[in-house]
Amino acid sequence: MGARMAERLRSAVKDPGPPPYGGLPVVLVSGAAHAPGADVARRFAAGGWRVALTDPDPVKIAAVLDEEGDGFITGGFELALAGDPADAAGCRRVVDGTLDAMGRLDCLVHVVAAPAGALETLEPATVNSVVAAGICGPTFLTQAAVPYLEETFGSVVLVLQQAGDALGAAVYAANVALCRSWAAELAPRAVRVCSVAAGSGLVAAQEGGVYDVTELVWFLAQPQAAALTGVQLDAGTGLAAGARALLPTR
């Protein structure tokens, strides 16, 4: 870690000071039309953050935006932007639209789910869609967001869901590599990059682990995690070990 990065992290941990743009922190959640993306967005809203949502599906993302927001404190869902993850210009418009409407960006969360199917059944459109959503989208959104995240000591969190097929597994592995590479590349700019593994397949969602996923993402975005970058937290470890009884319940 360079001296500049270390000094900025020490400053952030000791005294974050007033936010550069004033007001409440802002998170942009990509893949927010489905669980666990929508659950992550709700956790930030309940914690007092202002939340912007993006997803390729304009109808479902609008439905999430229209939620009443039970349990929200001072934050809430304020903006929903549909975007094609394969379109770099479109991803930039999503980020710029967030800044125009909300004035700042403190955290970018990517929820990466890439179920594809068996090799023999894969259509070219499916392959392109999976790669676009799982690799292109996170890359283009992060690229556009970094200058704004740098000003807020911000962070990027990748939420990874393991898939049972080869293409989905390849996207998962690619995002693990992106997390580590981006963490090293962006450390001198004091932008942190971490990931949360949601477990094997959708076991986290099916067995009550969405709570774990959302809390881990929430933690990684907080000042208390300012010294963490390039790490992956596994929300499915306890489930895999048969420790379901130890999980907290809502």
N, C-alpha and C positions, 0 to 999 in steps of 0.2 A: 504494500500500500504506500503510495507516495505521500510526501510530507503535506502537500496541499490538501489531499483527501483526508488525511488523519486530522488535520487542524479543523477542517470543516465539520467532521463528524464529532469531534470533541465539543465544538461550539454548539452543535445541534443538540447533543445530549445534555450539556450543562444548562443551556438557556436558548431554546429555539427562537425566542424573540418574536416580534410581530410578523405575520405573514407578509410577503412582498406586496400582495394585492389587497390585503385586508380581508376581513370577513371569515366565513367558515371554510374549511378545507373542501376540496372538490375531488371526486373520483369519477373516472370514466370506466364503465364496465362493458367490455366487449363480450358478446355471446350471452346477453342478459335476458333473452326471451325464454330461456329454458333453465331448469335446475342443472347444476347448482349456481349458474350465473345470476338468476333472479334472487336466489337466497343470499348470495354475496352482496348484491345491491341493497337488499333489505337490511342486512347487518350494518352496512355503512350508514344508511339513512337513520336507523335506530340509534346509531352512535353519534348523530349530530352532523354528519357530513352532507354536503349537497351532492346529489348523484345525477350523472348523465349516463344514459343507456345507449348502446348501439348493438345492432344485430342485422343480418341480411334480411330478416323477415319483418317488413314494416307493419303488418297487421298485429303480430304477436308482441312486438316491442311496444306498440302503442297501447295494447291491452295492459302490459305491465306498468306503463307510465300512469295509467288511469287508476291504479290501486289507491285505496284510501290511505294507506300508510299507517296502520295500527302500530303503536309502539314507537313511532318516530318522535324524536325530541325536538331539536331545532332544525334538523336537516330534512331531507326528503327527496323524492324523485322530481326533477325539474325539467329534464330534457330527454327526448328520445330521437335518435338519428339513425335511419336505416342506411346501410352502406354495403357495397360489394367488396368483400375482403380481397379480391384479386385485383382491384382497381386502386393503384397507389394514389392517384389524384383524389379519388373518392374517400380514401382513408384520411388523407390530409384535410379534406373538407370537414370530416367528422371531428377531427381534433381542433381545427380552427373554429368550427361552429361552437364547440364546447367553450373555448376561450372567449369568443365573442359574447356568448350568452352568460357565462359564469365568472369570467375575469381571471381565472387561474386554473392550474391543474397540479394536484399533489400526488395522485396515484393513478396508474393505469393498470387495470386488471383484465387479463385475457383468460377466458374460459375456453379451453381447447378440447373439444370432443370430436373424435374422428372415426366413428364406426364406418366401415366400408363394405365388408363382405368377403366371401370366398374368392380366390383368384379367378376361378373359372367363370364367375358370374359378374365380374367387374366390367362396367361399361366405361368408355372414355370420359363421359360426362361426370360419372361418379368419381373417378380418379382425379380429374381436374378440380372438382368441387371440394374434395377432401384436402387436397394439397393447398388450395386457395384458402380455405377456412382455417386449416391447421398450421400453415407455415407463412403464406403470403400475408394474410391479415395481421397476425401479430408483428411481423417484420415491418410492414408499411405503417401501422399505427404507432409502433414504438419509434420508428424513424421520425415521424412527424411530431411526436410528443416530447422527445428528449430536450429540445431547447427550453420548453416551458417547465419541465420537471427539474431541470437544473436550477431554476430560479427559486424553487420551493423546497430544496433538499428532498426531491420526490423519489418515488419508487415505482417499479414495474413488478407485478406479480403474475406469474403464469400458473393457471390451475389446470393440471394435466389429468386426463382420465384414460387409464389403460384400456386398450381394446383387445378383443380376442382374435382379430385378424391381422395379417401381415402388414397391410398398408396403414392401418390405424396404429399398429405398434411402431412403424417407421416414423410416423408423425410424432408420436410420443417421444421417441428417442431423439428426433430432431429438435424438439423443444427443450429437452434436457440439455442438449449441446448449446442451443441458443442462449439459454439462461446463463450458463457458465461463461460463454464467450462474451455476451453483452455485459455481464457483471465486471469482467476484467477490462473491457473496452471503456465502459462508462464510469468506472471508479474514480478516475482523475477529475471527473465532472460532478462528483458527489451524487450521482444517480444510482440507486441501488436496484438490483435485479435478483429476485428470488422466485422459487416455485413451490407449489403445493401439489402433491400427488394425491388424487382423490380415491385411490384404491384400485383394485382390479375390476375392470369393467365398470358397472355402476353400483358396485357393492356398497360404496359409501352412501349413496342416495337410498338404496333399497334397505339398508340395515340401520338407518338412523345416523349415519356418519356425516350427513350434510352439516350438522351442527359443528363437527370437528373441522370440516373444510372451511366454513365461513369464519370460524374463530381464528384459525391459523392465518387466513388471508388478512383478516382484520389486524392481527398482531403484527404481521410483517409490514403493515403500512404505518405503524405507530412510531413515535420518536424513540420508544424503548428498544426498537429493533434497528436503530440507526447504525450499529456496528455490523449488521448482518448483510452480506451480499454474496451471491453465487451459491446460496444454500438451497436445498430442497427439503421440505418438511413433508412427512408421509402421514396422511390422515387415515390410511387404511391398515397401518401396522397392527394396532390393537385388535381390529376385526380379524385379520389373518391369523393372529395368535390365539383367537378364541376368547378374547377378553371383552366381549360385548357388555357384560354386566358392569364393567368399570366405566362405561361411557356415560356422561351426564345426559339427562333427558330434559327436553324443553318444559 
